[in-house]
């Protein structure tokens, strides 16, 4: 899938199935029924988003640093 291939008129189940197909191509685990993605929310959607984020950060060689906390004046 390239770019914005989705339309608001597309069948949600077809879109969900296409998302799963693309995730599998990327090596992202999504072993649940497409119906779980249809709503666009929930544990399964968050799982995919988390895995996509992790892959993107790894590709960019991103490293989290320890946060610097500033003292708050009272």
Secondary structure as UniProt FT lines:
FT   TURN            8..9
FT   HELIX           12..25
FT   TURN            26..27
FT   HELIX           35..38
FT   HELIX           43..59
FT   TURN            60..61
//
